[in-house]
Amino acid sequence: MKWLETDTENCSVRRTLDLVGEKWSLLILRDAFNGVRRYDEFRRHLGLSEAVLADRLRKLVAAGVLRAEPYREPGARTRHEYRLTPKGVDLWPVLLALKQWGDAYAGDPEGAVLDIRHTDCGAPVRVVVQCEGEEQATLAPRDVTVRPGPGARPLTD
């Protein structure tokens, strides 16, 4: 079966984008990776409406990407902090790849807003696609073979 003959309704990329592919969801995740936890902090930093923020946070919690942890300031009602779950932490390379691409092709000419470096040695961090074989070679699209996986179904008209 060729790619154009494959039904893409159950594609992992499509399903991922259904969960986190909207702009505000990715920016919420970016902020969560950078230590933002509280609703008011997200709203102030991102500048989006309360309705949109509440909707995106609800969807990210429902998808298991964030978890809501209650807290209460003295004299105030209970609110929630939003923390990345292990499922959410697994999106870190995706956001780093978007940042890396953006720095190269859409970034500010004066330089990146975020400078991400390895804590131990101080070297810049980069996302690469790597073979899991013994060589662990870094790969480009021309270096891989793509074929239908076990979930592939023929496209029907």
N, C-alpha and C positions, 0 to 999 in steps of 0.2 A: 504494500500500500504506500502510495506517495503522499507527501504532505498535503497537497491540494485535494486529495481524496479522503483526508482524515477529518472527522467531525471534531471540532474544537470546543464543544460545549463543556467537556470535562477536563480541559487543559489546565494544568497547575498555574500557569501564568495568569490565565483569565480568572481563576478562582482567587488567586492572591490579590489581583487588582480589584475584585469585587469586595474584598475585605479592607484593603489598605491603600488602594490606588488613587484615592481622591486627594487633591492637593492639601487640604487642611488636615487630613488624617496623617499624611507624611510629615507635615510641619509640627503637629502635636508630638509625633514620635521623635522627631529631631530634638525638640525641646525636652522631652522626657529623658532622652539619652544624655542631655546636658544638664540634668538635675532639676528641671521644673517638675513640680508635683501637684500644686494646688490650682484649682479652677481659676481663681482670680489672677494667679501668675500667668497661666496659659492665656487668658483673655487679654491681659495687659500687654504681654509680650508679642502675641500674634495679631492683636487688633481685629479680631473677628467678633461677630455678633454672639450674644449669649445663646441664641437658639441654635446656631450652627455649631458652636463649641459643645453645647450639651448633647446635641445629636451625635457628633463625631466621637465624643468620649463614651457615650452609651454604646455605640457600635463597636468601638475598640474593646470595651469591657466585655460585651456579649460575645465577641470573637475570641476572647481569651488572650488578647494581646496586652491589655492593661488589666490591672485589678484595682478596685476602689477600696481604700482602707479608711474607715471612719476616724475622724479626730474632732475634738471640740475645744475651742478656745474658751477661757473663762467668760461666762456671761453671754455666750453666743450659742447658736444652734449647732447641731452636729453637721459637719461637712465631710468631704472626702478628699484624700490625697490619691493620686493616680500613680501607680508603680508598674514598671514593666514586669511582665511574667517571663518565664523562660522562653515561651513562644515569641514574646515581643523582643527579647534580647537577641533571638536568632535573626531578627530583621536588621541588626546592626551592619552587617556587610552590605546589605542592599542600600542603606542610607549612605554608607561610606562610598559605595560605587557611584551613586547619584552625585554626591559632593565632588568626587574626583572628576567625573565627567563635566560637571558644572564649572569647576575651577579651570579646566582646560578650554571649555568652549562657550561658557556663558558667564564667567566670573567677572568681578570688578577688575579693571586694569591695574588698580593699585594693589591687588592681592586678595587672598582668601579671607573671609570673615573668621573662619575657624582654622586653627593650625593644630593638627592632630599628630602627636608624636608618641613613640614608645616610651613609657615611663622609665624603664631600666637604662636605655642607652641614648634616648633623645632623638633617634632617627625618625624621619617622617614615616607615616603608616600609609600603605597602599593596598588596595584590593586587587587580587589577581585570580585568574582561573587556573587551577592547578590539577594536574593528573594525579590520581590516587595511587598510581603504580610506583615501582621502586625508584624511578628517576625523579618523580614529583616535578616534572617539567611544567613551566608556565606555558599556557596555551592561548592561541588566537583562534578565531572562528574557523580558519582554514585547516586547523590541526585536529579537528574533531569530525566524527561521523555521527550523523543524526539519523535515527531510524524509529519506526513506531514502537512504542512501549506496550506493556501488557494492558494498559487502559485504553489503547487506541481503538476507535470504532470507525467503520466506514461512514463517509458522509452520505446522508440520504437526502434526496430532493424533496 
